Each structure stands twice: as structure tokens, then as C-alpha cells.
Amino acid sequence: MELMSGNEAIAQGAWEAGARVGVAYPGTPSTETLEEFARKEGVYAEWCVNEKVAVEVGIGASAAGARVLATMKHVGVNVAADPLFTAAYTGVGGGMVILAADDPGMYSSQNEQDSHYYAQAAHVPMLDPSDADEALRFTREAYELSERFDVPVFVRSSVRISHTKTPVEPGPRAEVPLVPYETNPAKWVMMPAFAKPRRKVQLERIEALKAWAEDCPYNRMERRGVAVGVVCAGSAYQHVVEALPDASVFKLGCTWPLPARRLRDFAASVDALYVVEEASEYLTEAVQALGIEVSAFPAGLPRDGELTPGLVRAAFGLEAPAHAEAPADLPARPPALCPGCPHRLVFKELTRIKAIVTGDIGCYTLGALPPLSAMDTCVDMGASVSMAHGFELALAGTEHRPVVAVIGDSTFAHSGLSSLVSTVYNQGSGTVCVLDNRTTAMTGRQGNPFNGETLQKRPSRELDLEGVVCALGVEDVRTVDPYDLKAVRTALKEAAASDALTVLVFRRPCVLLDRVREEPYAVGDACTACGVCTTLGCPAIAKDPETGRASIDAGLCIGCGQCAQYCAFGAILGPTVLTNGGTADAAASPSTQSIPDTGENLADFGGPASKKGGAHE
């Protein structure tokens, strides 16, 4: 026996089933699955630019006869939906399994979403493991199911399944030969003439899957009392059996299609039937659609967030286990950009010019939080560029604040490029800031086309970001060092004053890539307690609650010198000053000197001017 997380178990199950190809775009809580798969012998794995491309690569490999694993988080399923729905028509060659990792509670996502609805809408079977052992077994056996019914198969996890470790029994790898490919346009070319017959094939498959579901070994009834019966799946099952030890449980391991006959029999065997699920009503509605009466909870089940055994007991009007309350005086720990993060000065300067900032998914989303408070919108991958164009269209002909899109290098490759193509094509204006930190940082520093690092460290090529943007027709493209305050301020000022579309590439590696630390800075006696340095939001900088003077935590400071450039009084001293003496100017970063944070200085560097001319307060 071994302890594995759900993600590790899914990778193990795919490997044991003989999967040869793994494809994904990283997204929490799914990321570690493909990373683990990539470490195994005899497999090929790659990060694709987005989930749509990943599924298309997977369909191609499946059509060629290989077993395939595609992994993504729930919002990635949205991106992959186009090829997914058609793959449910074409079917597969080699078995294809798609991990959809949901995030109830939104620990690292912009919405709560239940991927069950995609299985239902696309008519793709979905398996719902409740722990790592089932995650391994369900994934391994899903390949046989995929090939038997000629259809991709979903394995659904949630953050609790993906990241919780439970005992599993790993097994050997099955060496599965390629399914011989034969040219068959009627199966693979989904033009209307061929898609119409495949729709009939799909309808026949649906009926066959419904019959299979009645005897599916992944669904089981656990008989206890007759007063209460609960239908549940996934991690909710673990909470139910802990919270309601006397209740009978119908545990669904296959959540589409549902075993209609068995569910009706179970409902008839208990006095009251309840459905327990997280942040969704999919199961409740699906059970009711079978003509089964579902009882209401005496005290209500939360409709958002993750469940716990205590919440389940409370929904049934039962006393929840006592637990110690957290001390009221615990300091808050809001998320923040890392010390030395190369995004920090860009956001600070965007705040100073009072820009309307359309943001994107990634570390830089943290720029929306105080004290930077520099982001106005964040919707989905690539939306920053498209929404900035929308703002410019709506504000055309008016005096307005500068409109600036902020996007990371990996997200730019994911879907920002297509947004920029549309903006260029429609002769849009505005400013696009690509914060190129040389990695896909938020999900664990994975590779992407603009740093040229592949998942399995194979030889590759680093795409020329500036060259690609120029090739799209953007005439004003600049590369800026985000540690250089004067350069950042000047670039943003000139871009804000321009009527042309400007792309600024702010390039510095994520501080967690090489973890290089310079000697830390410190606060000298010249500190006037003005508080400007604390507005950078650097975790290494604190303010004395009594004196208001700043201090720098030497254990957190990496010596980037960003704060020194904002101190108008030369009070933030670099290592040269601290060890060898010298002037306050020597404390600034090597590329720049201190720039006072005053209104006059802001005006000197442009201030919040409209692109159409004139200041706008």
C-alpha cells in the first residue's frame, strides 16, 4: 500500500492502463496529475497552450490508436468544450480519459462550477471517485469503458479528492498495443453529411450506457437504517458516512448516466430520501427527473462552498461536533505578491496614473488587493486584452482614464494572442502590459511557449514574444525591466499618452524560479514614517504601529531594491551602504536612483492623462 493524492492516483491509473500520451494546461487543482504522469516510464506528456488544444491533441492521438489522458480544472472544461462535444460524436480510437477537477469553495478559481453538467450535455460518461484508491481504479478501468462504448470518459475530482492522500494499491503497467488506424471519414470528418449518422450512433450509445449504468460496479448501496437514505458521490460521500452513521447511502461512482431503476428501488426502501452534493443541484435535479421525490433538509444544505461533516449534520438538524474557535486576535494573512515580485512596480505605477486596469488569471490577479488596488476587472483567461478593447470602444470620443490590459506570458499564449489579433484587426488602441516572469507561476512554475521549457525537459524553442506581437501588426512594442522604476514609469506615461495600440513587455524571472537572494535592505534613521514604502505591499516591509516607521524583515527581503527607489528621503539602505558607508543614493537599485513619491514628481512623469488628451482626476 502507498499513500497517494487523488491527482497522483489518477496519473497512476492512466499509466497502469497503458496510456501513452498525456496533455494538459496547468490549472489548480488538476496540475500535479500530468506532472506525475510525465515522470513515468514509457509515456509522452506535454503542456499545451490551452485546454482546447490539449483535448484536440488528445483526440488526434486517440484517433491514431493510443490511450490518452487529458487533464484540466473545471473552467478549463469550458475552454475544451468545443472539441469535447464533437468527440462525443466521433468517438475514440484508443481510450481517452479526461480529468475535470472542480473547485467548490473557489480556493484558486474565479467561479464554482459543476462539471457533471458537461457530462450530461455532451453525453459523455462521468466517473466520480471518493478517494485516491477509487481515483486510481476508476481511471484505470475508464479506458476499457471508453473503448467499449467508443466515447471519451470523464473522471471528475474536486479539490478535496485531488489533494488529499489516502492508501492505494498500485499495480503494474499493462502494455496496450496501438489500435490500428484506418481511414474512416464517416467517423472522423464531422461535416453535416457524416455528423447526422454519428448523432444516431450517439443516441444508440446513450441507451447502451444507461443499461450499463444499472449494473455499474462503481455504484453501490450501503444499507443501514430505513429512516433516512442519502444519494451522494465523490468527496460528499466521505462527509455523509461520517456525519450520518445510521443513514443508508446510495454511493454513485458513475454520475452520468444515472442508474434509474436502482435509484428508484433505493428510494422506495427508505422513509425519506435526501441528495447531498457540493455547490450544485445537478444530482438533486437528475434524481428528481427520474420521478423520485427528494426531501428537503430540515435546516438547509449550503449551496456554495465545500461541505464538511459538521455542515451535513447541521443540515439534518443534528448537533455538529464541537470544535475550538480560532483566537480573535490572530493577524490576517491576505494573499500577496512575493517579496521581490517583478509585477509589483508595474501595479504601483498603474495605481499612480489612475489607470482602468483589465486583469487576467494568474499571480498578477493579486494586484487587485490592497495596498496596490490596481486592477478593475478579472473574468477569464485572455479577457484582459479583449475587455480593454471593449472599454476603449465604449469610451471613444471622451476624456477618460488610461485603459491598460495586464496579462502574464503563459496566459498570453493561452488565449491572449487571439484577443490581441482581434484588437489589431479592428484597429484598437490602448495599452497591453505582458508581465513576462518566464513561467506559469501561480500553478507551480510550469513551462510555456514563451520560456521554451517543456514538461519532460525535451529540446524545444523559446518563442520570441516581441517578435510575435510585431508580426501581428503592433507597431509600438517595447521591452521594459520591471525592477527599473524610471523605465516603468516612462513607458506607462508614453503609452497612456499615445493614440496607438502599445504592447509593453515587462520581463523579469519569477523570484521563485532560481530563488536568487541578494543581501537584504534595511531602514535607516532618515525614515520619516511617511508610509510610502508600505504601499508597495511587499511582505518584507512592515510599519511600527506606535511610531509609524518602516522596517524590513531581513529574512524575507531578497534585495531587489524596488522599495529604495520609492523612498524620497534615502532612508532605505542597500547592503553597500550598510557595510561600507556611503550616501543615500547608493541605496537604490543598480539601475536607478530614488524617485520621490510626490505630486510634482507624478506630474513630471505624465500623471493620469487621457489618451485623448488632458488630465483627468
HELIX and SHEET records of a PDB file:
HELIX    1   1 GLY A    6  GLU A   16  1                                  11    
HELIX    2   2 THR A   31  ALA A   38  1                                   8    
HELIX    3   3 GLU A   51  ALA A   63  1                                  13    
HELIX    4   4 HIS A   74  THR A   90  1                                  17    
HELIX    5   5 HIS A  116  ALA A  122  1                                   7    
HELIX    6   6 ALA A  132  PHE A  149  1                                  18    
HELIX    7   7 VAL A  159  HIS A  163  1                                   5    
HELIX    8   8 PRO A  185  TRP A  188  1                                   4    
HELIX    9   9 PRO A  192  GLU A  214  1                                  23    
HELIX   10  10 SER A  235  ALA A  243  1                                   9    
HELIX   11  11 ALA A  260  ALA A  268  1                                   9    
HELIX   12  12 TYR A  282  ALA A  289  1                                   8    
HELIX   13  13 PRO A  309  ALA A  315  1                                   7    
HELIX   14  14 ARG A  344  ARG A  352  1                                   9    
HELIX   15  15 CYS A  363  ALA A  368  5                                   6    
HELIX   16  16 ALA A  383  LEU A  395  1                                  13    
HELIX   17  17 ASP A  409  THR A  411  1                                   3    
HELIX   18  18 PHE A  412  GLY A  416  3                                   5    
HELIX   19  19 LEU A  417  TYR A  425  1                                   9    
HELIX   20  20 LEU A  465  ALA A  471  1                                   7    
HELIX   21  21 LEU A  485  ALA A  497  1                                  13    
HELIX   22  22 VAL A  511  ASP A  514  1                                   4    
HELIX   23  23 CYS A  533  LEU A  536  5                                   4    
HELIX   24  24 GLN A  562  TYR A  566  1                                   5    
HELIX   25  25 PRO A  575  ASN A  580  1                                   6    
HELIX   26  26 ALA A  584  ALA A  587  5                                   4    
HELIX   27  27 GLY A  599  ASP A  604  1                                   6    
SHEET    1   A 2 GLU A   2  SER A   5  0                                        
SHEET    2   A 2 LYS A 165  VAL A 168 -1                                        
SHEET    1   B 7 TYR A  44  TRP A  47  0                                        
SHEET    2   B 7 VAL A  21  ALA A  24  1                                        
SHEET    3   B 7 VAL A  68  LYS A  73  1                                        
SHEET    4   B 7 MET A  96  ASP A 102  1                                        
SHEET    5   B 7 VAL A 153  SER A 158  1                                        
SHEET    6   B 7 MET A 126  LEU A 127  1                                        
SHEET    7   B 7 CYS A 254  TRP A 256 -1                                        
SHEET    1   C 4 ARG A 220  GLU A 222  0                                        
SHEET    2   C 4 SER A 248  LEU A 252 -1                                        
SHEET    3   C 4 VAL A 228  ALA A 233  1                                        
SHEET    4   C 4 ALA A 272  VAL A 275  1                                        
SHEET    1   D 5 ILE A 356  THR A 358  0                                        
SHEET    2   D 5 VAL A 403  GLY A 408  1                                        
SHEET    3   D 5 GLY A 430  ASP A 436  1                                        
SHEET    4   D 5 LEU A 501  ARG A 507  1                                        
SHEET    5   D 5 ASP A 476  VAL A 480  1                                        
SHEET    1   E 2 ALA A 522  VAL A 523  0                                        
SHEET    2   E 2 ILE A 572  LEU A 573 -1                                        
SHEET    1   F 2 ILE A 541  LYS A 543  0                                        
SHEET    2   F 2 ALA A 550  ILE A 552 -1                                        
END                                                                             
